[in-house]
Amino acid sequence: MPETVESKGSGFPDYTIVTAERELSIRISEEGGYTYVGYAPVGSSEDEAKWMIFRVDDNGNVYYAEGNAKFNKKWSERTSYTYS
C-alpha cells in the first residue's frame, strides 16, 4: 500500500510508490476541468524535468503530456503541455 508523505493542500494527498525498480512520488491536481497525475523519482523538485504527467477528462479519457509517458516533464508546467 502506498505511504502518504504529505498533502500540498489540493485535497489530494501526495504518495510515494515503491516499484521493483525505484521509488516514485505522485502528485494529483484538479484544474480547469481535468485531473492531472504526475509521477517522478522521490526527491524530484516540481520544477525539474523528471515527471511523467497525464490528465484525465470528465469522461475518464487519459491523455499524456506531449503525447508520451516519458519522465521528462515539469510538474510545475503541467497545464501548459499539449495532451494527446
C-alpha positions in Angstrom: 0.0 0.0 0.0 1.4 3.5 -0.8 2.7 5.6 2.0 1.2 9.1 2.5 4.1 11.5 2.8 2.3 14.9 2.8 -0.5 16.9 1.4 0.0 20.0 -0.8 -3.4 21.4 0.0 -5.0 20.3 -3.3 -7.4 18.0 -1.5 -5.3 15.0 -2.7 -2.5 13.5 -0.6 0.9 13.0 -2.1 2.2 9.4 -2.1 5.4 7.5 -2.5 5.1 4.5 -4.7 7.7 1.7 -4.4 8.2 -0.3 -7.6 10.6 -3.1 -8.3 13.0 -0.6 -10.0 12.6 2.7 -8.0 10.5 4.8 -5.6 8.2 7.3 -7.2 6.4 10.3 -5.9 2.9 11.0 -7.2 1.0 14.3 -7.4 -2.7 14.7 -8.2 -4.3 18.0 -9.0 -7.7 19.1 -10.3 -7.6 22.1 -12.5 -9.6 23.5 -15.4 -11.9 20.5 -15.6 -9.1 17.9 -15.7 -7.4 15.7 -13.1 -3.7 15.9 -13.6 -1.5 13.0 -12.3 2.3 13.0 -12.2 5.0 10.6 -11.2 8.7 11.3 -10.6 11.6 9.8 -8.7 11.4 10.5 -5.0 13.1 13.8 -4.1 12.5 15.4 -7.5 11.5 19.1 -7.5 8.3 20.0 -9.2 10.4 22.3 -11.4 12.7 19.5 -12.6 12.1 17.8 -15.9 11.8 14.4 -14.2 8.0 14.0 -14.3 5.7 11.7 -16.3 2.3 13.5 -16.5 -1.1 12.6 -17.8 -4.5 14.1 -17.4 -8.0 12.6 -17.2 -11.1 14.3 -18.6 -14.7 14.1 -17.2 -15.3 11.0 -19.4 -12.3 9.1 -18.0 -10.2 9.5 -21.1 -6.4 9.6 -20.4 -4.1 11.9 -22.3 -0.3 12.1 -21.8 1.7 15.4 -21.7 3.3 15.9 -25.2 1.8 12.6 -26.2 4.2 10.3 -24.3 4.8 8.7 -21.0 8.5 9.8 -20.7 9.8 11.1 -17.4 10.9 14.4 -18.9 8.2 17.0 -17.9 8.0 19.6 -15.1 5.0 19.2 -12.7 5.0 22.9 -12.3 4.2 23.3 -16.0 1.5 20.6 -16.2 -1.2 22.8 -17.6 0.9 24.3 -20.4 1.7 21.0 -22.2 -0.2 19.6 -25.2 -2.0 16.4 -24.3 -2.8 13.5 -26.6 
